[in-house]
């Protein structure tokens, strides 16, 4: 991909969103867009800017008593014949890959940088902007994780706001997520003489019954209701049409409230399947990422909730707010996109959601929302 046209941070948020969507940036191909973002931020003249791979970092250094970190990923899932963007004036929707997740949020961030990142600007807090790569793929490639490892000081602040799609609502913290594999052993035989074997798929019946009967816990934290869930998300087994299978694997996903840490989540899953393990199954945890508490009692977070003027709700899913929470930084999700439209072929953002998101953040960051 060649050089992209320069980004005009003085353009309105809809125009800027379209410019970002029209710059394809599927995970692993964000470099051209990162270059354009970096050039636009350096051109403002009031920001310290640093590049870490295809993550672009920028911050003010005004010696304010507090600092707010705003973060968003530049990448999208693979394009589904939905680039370039398409504006439907009748419905008031902008269609295109990444409109909701999360180039509308990135456009809001760039607008804020254009407002507060110029010489003479007077934000109430110092600001850090983090635009990062590879969020939509495996965690080992995540650009925010790389920044946390190599430039951790850039992520410190009194509040972090991820402009992930929340449909204009504040979503506090996030759930943790654990994946485990239960392997059920058996013994092969010819299916015509099945009594000579032990059917591993049949042996998984108890695991599936346990999952079907599982009662999900609901937890209220800072007024945010987190609902847990433990579900089978995959099952593999079978050799051929005439063989009793000697192995069956059931993959389960546990979405857990952020009052549990990773160890507590694993202990709970092992307790749930204790009978299956006692009967011969083995349980292996293959992935476990802790969640983030909403931290709404923190003054900075409470002030932001007041600025938006709507109560916070729980983030039902995992987001990179967890990386900030690991540093003890209150973190919230707030963006104009609709999370239910993320990754869909008809992904879009409602145009009327863009400016209110920008306005709420401007009011908060300028200290004029009280």
Residue, then its C-alpha position, 0 to 999 in steps of 0.5 A: x500500500x502506498x502513502x495515504x492522503x494527509x489526514x485533516x484533523x480540522x475536518x468534522x468527525x464524520x469526514x475524518x471517520x470516512x477518511x480512516x475507513x477509506x484507508x484499509x488497515x486489516x490487522x498486520x497492514x496498518x503501517x500506511x495508516x499509522x504513518x498518516x496518523x503520526x504525520x498528522x499528530x506531529x504537525x500539530x506542534x504541541x505534542x510529544x510523539x513517539x512510534x513503537x512499531x505500528x503504534x503511534x503515541x502522543x502526549x501533552x506535557x503541560x504539568x497538569x496535576x492529572x493525566x487522561x489516556x485515550x486509546x484506540x486500535x487502528x486495525x480492522x478485521x478482513x474487509x468484506x466488500x465494504x471499503x470504501x465507505x458509503x454514506x446513506x443519507x436516508x438512514x443517517x448511517x455510514x457503512x464500511x469496514x471498521x466504522x463501528x469497530x473502531x475507526x469512528x472512535x479513532x476519528x473522535x480521538x484525532x479530533x481531540x488531539x487536533x483541539x488539545x494538541x496545539x500550542x496554547x491549548x488548555x486541557x484540564x488534564x495532560x493527555x496521552x493518545x495511543x493509536x495501536x495495531x493488531x488488536x483484532x488478532x492473537x494477543x501476542x501481536x497486540x500493539x498495546x501489549x507491545x507498548x506496555x512492555x517497551x514504553x510502559x510509562x506512556x500508559x500511566x495516567x489517572x484515567x484511561x478511556x478506550x474508544x471501543x464501540x459502546x453505542x455512546x454508553x459508558x461501559x465499565x471495566x470488562x469481563x475476564x475470559x478463560x478457555x479450557x480443553x477437556x479431553x475424554x479418553x476411550x478405547x477404539x473398536x470396530x463399530x460392529x463390535x462396539x462393546x469391545x470399545x469405550x466411546x469417548x464421545x459418549x463419555x463427554x455426555x456428563x461434561x455437556x450435561x454439566x454445562x447445560x445445567x450451569x447457573x451463571x453468576x451475576x455480580x453487581x460492581x459499582x452499579x455495573x451488572x456482570x453476568x458470567x457464562x460457561x459454555x462449550x464452544x467446540x467439540x472434536x471427536x471421531x475417527x471414521x464411520x465404522x470406528x468407536x472413537x477413543x478421544x473426544x475434546x470439548x473446548x469451553x469458554x468461561x467469561x467471568x466477572x472482574x471480581x475474580x482474578x485468573x487463579x480464581x477463575x481457573x479454580x472455579x472451572x476445575x471445581x465445576x468439572x471435578x467429577x469429569x476429571x475424577x472419571x478420567x477426563x483431563x482439563x487443560x487451561x489454554x488461555x486466561x486473561x483477567x478482566x478489569x474492575x470498573x473503578x467508578x468510585x475513582x474521582x476521575x472516572x466519576x467525573x467522566x460519567x458526570x460529563x457524559x450524563x448517563x450511568x455506566x453499565x458493565x462491559x460484557x466482553x474483554x477489552x484492552x482496559x484490562x491492561x490499564x487495570x493491571x497497572x492500577x489505572x481506572x479504565x472505561x470503554x466509551x465510543x460512538x460505534x455499536x458493538x453488535x455491528x462489529x465484524x459484520x458485512x453491513x458494519x456501520x455507525x449512526x452519524x448522529x452518534x459521532x458528534x455527541x461522543x466528541x462533545x462529551x469528551x471535549x467537555x470532560x477534558x476541558x473541565x467544562x462539564x461540571 
